[in-house]
């Protein structure tokens, strides 16, 4: 048996430090939920909503009555206009309310002139329809087993479902969805054959190849392709989505004031924590040792949590200020481009570890004149460039996008041609990197962008 001693260093975070790290990487919404949960667990902590309470209905009515008592006939007419505007606004909100896709399908099924047994199956299939309009995978097989459908019954019922509005509803794949719509439109046989046999080629914009395979002219293939493009690939689009919408709440605001950039932290949606004075009074006035120990422990926990939240706010603010200072041109000029920036650069500016910056910007958003952007967006790799020394990847992507927008659509630039154009501008970049940036922007290759009109 070989016995030996080994020395090793291990970094172990205490429970307090783990809590500090977790709070630092929380975004505004997560932090708000955490503060409320923390106040429920710790009796010494209380929270106050800082989002601003809406005036009560009675208070609003009272102010209007006081205004009317002091007002003349002109103010009374203005009040009547206000009432009419409010009524119009409520009517507009009512008109904006739309029904979901499943509700729309169920309404159509209820007025169909078919027996009740078929309606039961149709309702089941309608409830098994995704928000996109496609039938869920395995839904038809589940209906066959549940309702004991025999022979061609399931196909007949599916045909009834697919005859409902919107066209293409109840399809099990893209091909079936397009074929349903093309047949309803009485499209050309060329368009139908293209979907049945060459859908993958169409996705790659291989119109000439498809025309050759079907023994038709390119113009005929282009016309058929236009018929296919007029179809809706997601027939459920436009209906009210039943899934809750997730809203982005910015963590940092950047405003231009008198030529200067003002950086602030979003504190309006985060509840404010404070320590309950009633428990502090109990601790000072005395009590049992057990009570004092309990309150003392909870007080330490509360103070540490408040310190962590305060530290998160100051770290996030300092990080945002460093980013804004470095990317000043982006915030000041409408066409400003991002400069190369690494997390290590911001960490060095703040004199902290790079992991602290990484946690500070994780899942957080910045709102400025140019929209709401993830904080990670402002970190961009540098590529060598003649004259300026270096250029950010974001700037190169914008150059590629502009080149593609200005190209001849009948003869689009290949990745090699785009690379050569960038190299002529003094940007040292490879064809592989250009292809990677183009794909990251969701832009197809030259063959996919080619137009035959």
N, C-alpha and C positions, 0 to 999 in steps of 0.2 A: 504494500500500500504506500503510495507516494503522498506524503504530507508536505504542504508548502504554504507559506504566507504570501498573500497578495494585497497590495495597497491600491485602493480605488477611491475616486471621488464621485459622489452622486449628489445631484442637486434635487432636493426635496422641498416642494412648496408647502408651507403651512396652510391650514384651512383659511386663515385670514388672507394670505396672499392669493390663494385660489379664488376667493370671493372678489378680491380687487381686480384680478385679471378678467374674470367673468363679466363684471360690471363695465370694465373699460371697453369690451368688444360688443356691448349691447347697443342696439340702435334706439331711437326715441320711443318707438312703440313698445319694444321689449322692456325697456327701462321703466316705462309707465306701469306696465303690468307687474313688473318685479316690485316696484315701490308699494303698490297696493297690497300685494301678497305679503310683503315684509311687514307692513303696518298691521295686518291681520294676525301675523304670528307673534309680533312683539307688542305687548300692551303699552310699552312706554312710547311707542312711535305713533304719531298721528299724521295724516296727510291732508293736503288742501288742494283742490282742483284749481289750476291756474289758467284753464282754457277760457275762462270768462263765462259767467252765468247769464243766460238770457233773461230779460226782465219778465216778471210774472204778468200774466194776462190782466190781472186786476190793476197792477201798477201802470201798465200801458194804457188801459182804459181811463184810469184816473187822470193821467197826464193829458189825454185828449180832451177830457171834460173840462179840466182847468184851462186848457188852451181855448176851448170854445167859449167859456165864460168871459174871457178877456178879448175874444176876437170880434172882428166886425163881419159884415156880410161877405167880404172878399175871402176871409179865412174859412168861413163856413163852406163856400163854394170849393175852396181848395181841399177841404176835408172830404167833400162828396167825391171829388176827383180821385182822392187817395183810396176811398172805399171801392170805387169802380176799378181802379188799377189792381187792388188786392183781389177782387172777384175775378178779373180777367187772368190774373196770375194763377189762381187756383184752378181755373178751367184749363189753362195751358198745361199745368202739371198733370191734370187728369187725362188730357189727350196724349201726353207723352207716355203714360203707362201702357205697356204692351203686354200681351199674354205670351207665355212661353210656348216653345214648339210643341211640347207634349199636350198642353191645353188646347192648342189649335188642332192637333190631330184628333184628340178625343171629341172635340166639337163636331168635326166632320164625320167621325165614326158613328156618333149618336144619331145623325140624320140620314145615314145610309139605309137603303131599302134592302137589307139582308136580315137573315134570321138572327135571333139573340145569341145562339151558340157561336156563330162566326164573329159577332161583335165582341164576345168575350176574348176570343183569340186575338182579334185586332187590337183590343185595348191592352192586352198583355204585350204585344209587339210594339205598340206606341210607347208604352212605359219603358220598353227596352231599347228605345232609340236614343242615341247620343245627341249632345247639343249640336254637333256638326251636321246631323241629319242622317248619319249612317246607322244601320242596325248593329247592335252590339254583337260581338263575336259569340257564337253558340246560342243566340237568342231563338233562332228558328228551331234548332234541335230541342231546346228546352220546351218550346211551345208544343212540339210534336209529342214529347213525352208527357207533358202535363195534361194536355187535352186529348191525348190518344188519337192523334190525326193519322189517317190511313191513306195509302195511295198518293194521289196528286193533290190531296186536300191542302197540305201545307203550301205547295206551290201556288195554288189558287188563292189562298188567303194572303200570301205575300204579294201576289199580283194586285189584289185589291188595295193593300197598304201602299204599294208603289204607284197606284193611280191617283192617290190623294195629292193635295197641294201642300207644299211647294214641289215642283217637278224634281225628281231625283231622290225623293224621300224614301227611306227604307232600303236603300242600296247597301250591299255588303262590301263593296270595294269601289274604287274610283272608276274602273271600267264599266261596271254595272250602272253607276250613277250617270256617267256620260251617255251611255246607250239609251237609258230611259228618256233623257232629255232630247237626244237627237231624234228618236223615233216620234216623240210628241211633236217636234218641230217639222217632221217629215223631211229630215235632212237627206242629203245625197247619199247614195250607196257608197261612194268613195270615202266620205267622212266616217260612216259606220264601219267599213272595213278597216280603216286606219286605226280606229279605237280597238277593234277586235284583235288585230294582228300586229300592229306596230306602235302600241302606246309607249313602250320604252324608247323607241326611236324618236317619237315626237317629243318626248321629254328632253332629248339631247338635240332637238332642232335639226334632225337629219331629214329635212324635207326632200332634198334631191334623191337621197337613197330610197325613201319611201315611194316617191313617184316612179322611180325605176322599177321597184319591186311590184307595184300595182299596174305598171304599164300605162301610166297616164302622164300628161304633161306636167311640168312644174307649176304652171299657172293653175291647173285643176287641183293639184295637191295643195297649193296655197289657199285657194278658195275653200277647200274642204277643211283645212286647218283652221281657217277663220271661223267656220261653223262650229268646230269643236271648242275653240277659245271663247265663243259666246255662251257656252254652258257654265253653270255654277258648280264648281268642284265641291263646295260645302253648302248644300241646300238649306241647312239649318241656320246659316248666317243671317243676321238681322233680327232674329227673335230674342226675346228677353232671356238672358242666361240665368239658369236656376242656381248656379254656384255663386257664392258670395264674391263680390269684387274686392280685391286687395288693393288698397290705396297706398301710395308711397308718401310718407311723411318726411320732409327734409330735416336733416339734423343740423345743417349749417346754412346760413343765409349770407350772400355776398351782394351788397348794394353799392351803387355808384352815387356818391354825394359830393358835389362841388369838385369833381375831378379826382376824388380819392375813393378808394375801395374800403368799405366798412364790413368787417367780418363779425358775425354774431352767431351765438348758439341758439337753437330753437328751444326756448324754455317755456313756451306758452302751452304746450301739450303735455309737459311732464309735471306730475303733481309735486308739490313742495312738502318735504318732510320736516317735522319738528317734534321735539320731545315733550311729552305731556308733563305739565308742571304739577299736576295732582300727585303723581308718583314721586316726583322729586321732593314734594312737601312731606310725604309719608317717610321718605328716607331721612330727611332732616329732623323731623319731629320725633323719630324713634319708633320702635316696634320690636317685634321678636327678631332674634338673630336670623332665623330662617327667612323671614320676609325681607330683611335687609340684604341678605346674600342673594336672594332671587332678583330683587330690584337692581342691585349692584351689577350682577351678571348681564341682565337685560340692558342696563344702561351702557355698559361697555360695548355690547353688540350693536346697539343703536348708534352710538358715537362713531364706531368703526365703519358702519354702513354709510353714514352720512359723509364721512371723510372720503370713502371710496367714490361716492357719487360726485362729490366736489372735485376730486382729483380727476375723474373721468372728464368732467366739463372743462377743466383747465387744460388737460392734455389734448382733448379734441380741438379746443379753440387755438392752442398754440400750433398744432399740426396744420389746421386749416389756414392759419395766417402764413405759415411757411410755404404752403402750396400756392396760395394766392399771390404772394410776393414773387415767387419764382415764375408763375404763369400769368403775370400781370397783363401781358399783351392779349392773352386769350379773353380776359374779362373786360378789358377796356375797348378793344376794337371788335366790331361785329364779325370781321373775317380773320381775326387773330388765330394763329395756330399754336398748338401746344409745343413747348420746348422739351427736350430730353430731361427726364427727372427720374431719379431712383429713390426708393424708400431709404436707402442708406444715406443719401444726400440730406433728406429731411431729418433723419435720426441724428446726423452729425450736427446739423443746425440747432437742434433741440438739446443735444448732448444727452441722448437716451439711446437705448438699444434699438436695433432695427425691428425687432419683434414687437416693441411697444407701438411703433408707428403702424405696423401691420394690423395690430389689434384695434388701434384707434380708428382706422379707416374702414375696417371690415363691415360690410352690410350697411354702410351709412351713405347718405346722399347730400348733395350740395345744390342749393337753388340759387340761380343767378339770372341775369337777363337772357341768357341763351338756353334756359330750361332747367330741369332737374336732372342732375347727372350723378352717377356713383363716384365716390371719392377716388376709387381705384382708377378711374378714367384718366386722372391727371398725372399718373405715372406712366411714362413712355420711354421705351428704349432709344438709345442714340445710335445713328448710323453715320458713317463718315461722309463728308461732303466738302467739295472744294470751295474755298472762299469763307464760308461760315464755320467750317471746322466740323460741325456735327448737325444733324437734323433728326427730329423725332419721327417715330414710326407713324404717328397720327398725321403728320404733315405729308408724309409719303403716300399714305392711303388717300388723302384728299387730292393729291396730284394725280394719282391713278384714276380716281373717280371722275375728275374733270376731263382727263384724256379720253376716257371711255364715253363720256357724255358728248364730246365733240367729234367722235370718230364717225366715219362713213359706215352706216349700219349694214350696207350691202357688202362691205369688206372690212369687218372689225379688226382691231389690233390683236395680234397674238401676244402671249406673255413675253415672248422673245422681243417683239417690237416695242412693247411697253418698257421692257428692261433697257433697251437701247436708247429710248427717248429719255429715260431718267438718267442714264449714264452721260448723255450729252449735256444734261443740266448740272453735271458734276457730282451726282449722287452714286456712290459705289454700292451697288446692290445686285444680287443674283436673280436669275429667272425664277428659281424655286421660291425665294422670298416674295417676289412679286405675285406669284400664284397663291401663296399663302395669304397675303394681304387681300387679294381680290376675293378669295373664298370667304375670308373673315367678314367682308362687307356684303356677302350674299350676292355677288355678281358672277354670272355664269362665264364660262370660257368663250373663246372667239366663236366656236361653232354654235354655242347656245345663244349668242347675241345676234347672229346673222339674220338679216331680214331679206326675204325674196320678193317683196312687192316692187 
